Amino acid sequence: MAKIPPFEHTALESIPTIANSIRDTFKSHKTRSIEYRVQQLRKLYWGLKDNQDLIAEACKRDLGKSGFETYVTEVGWCMNDIIFMSTNIARFAKDEPAEDITFTNRFFGPRIRKDPLGSVLIIGAYNFPIQLSLGPLIGAISAGCTAILKPSESAPYAAAAMQKIISESLDPSAYTVVQGAIPETTALLDQKWDKIFYTGSANVGTIIAKKAAETLTPVALELGGKNPAIISKNADARLAARRLLWAKVLNAGQVCVSQNYILVDKEILPAFIKELKAAVAEFYPQGVRDSPDYGRIVNARQFARLKKMLDDSRGKILMGGTMDEKDLFLEPTVMQVDSLTDSLVSEESFGPLIPVLPVSDLDEAIKIANEVDDTPLGIYPFGNKKETEKVLSQTRSGGASINDGFFHASIPTLPFGGVGSSGTGAYRGRASFDVFTHRRTVTTTPAWIEGMLDIRYPPYTLAKQKK
Ligand code: NAD
């Protein structure tokens, strides 16, 4: 197996030159043809396929991810996106005729061209380091843009693996990786971009949006949120427990769309907790810690943050609670909390913490969900059809999975994104093409129509006005 190259910060002074050269390539128009885009996507596909083991190794080192999880949520995920895009680009890129036009307007051939936005900056997060960086890059390539990718420095092995794959597979004059942390990202933000696509926390999202506003640069912001799961008394306790546990053990809970807290009808609470315990035993027969299928917290800083959240909580531990700082191991931990002000509810944990807040009925659950965060990234109602529809019609969120944890995010052709504080702009499927595309309105005025157009030219005589 090839070796993961070392993670090295890009020299700060080289960043303007790199950004300018990517911009110059866009201006050369070479990335516009559909053939070029498909060729680049195919090369990326093979780069990923040939380096599957390298990526598995990188994600193991960064996040303790199992090979299976890395394949499903990173490598296979991106390869699927590439197949979808490369088979559909030509259709997506085709001009769209105007809708509902009058008979005479048809003479002007009104249409919408799909033009690439230009030269774009993609800033990735650490939790799915490959998917969250290459997913937007696949969209940028498909749309005909040039791009710089700035992966998260918190997943350095994955960042280095991506740099190797991109530099070996893609046209280096159009696509390149800049490595680094705040100074390098700040230097990148000082350059001119036609779009900035950012995935990460709302705090940093605010910095990005403010900087972009100075030059009126459009942004897509894929942020986090305090996502609720709501379990009504009519829900299936076993299904809810298995599905919501899965949503918090995948990637050791470091998933932007997983539920941050669970509102459970008091009537079903004992059965739900019993089933959660049973599910942990079923998922990890040899114990969570010894399982090769359970990941680790990304670094000591995030581990300390999660430990502090647990320490600060006034909740009672019902399950789990074991941790080992040296190994960055944090067991899936269920806490019963009794207040919305408990930090486990009021802050995004982004880890394997599972706070459970008992409620008297669905109305109370909806009220609490709206109070904690009225625009989370996801919402997960469990119950009968009437109940789950009621939850959807009385809340807002980026997406929703009924009777499941974030299943909606796994459908590759559905747009994925937030609303309000959880983000702006969506991608995946056709949306990945659209987010890097300008819909350019075009008409063509034929010469023969001049006689009909005469009416628009001054002088506006009485005869013209009567026509
Ligand atoms: P983060 O905001 O710390 O870092 C993300 C990126 O921003 C990194 O590339 C980092 O180098 C850069 N960055 C950090 N500080 C910066 C600064 N001051 N100026 C400029 N750039 C800076 O996010 P994270 O810790 O990697 O991810 C966790 C957060 O991201 C959670 O809130 C999670 O919900 C959210 N998230 C959202 C999605 C989504 O698709 N909506 C996906 C994953 C993570």
Boltz pocket constraint, residues with backbone or C-beta under 6 A from the ligand:
constraints:
  - pocket:
      binder: B
      contacts: [[A, 123], [A, 124], [A, 125], [A, 126], [A, 127], [A, 128], [A, 132], [A, 150], [A, 151], [A, 152], [A, 153], [A, 154], [A, 180], [A, 181], [A, 182], [A, 185], [A, 186], [A, 199], [A, 200], [A, 201], [A, 202], [A, 204], [A, 205], [A, 207], [A, 221], [A, 222], [A, 223], [A, 224], [A, 225], [A, 255], [A, 256], [A, 257], [A, 348], [A, 350], [A, 377], [A, 418], [A, 422], [A, 423]]
      max_distance: 6.0
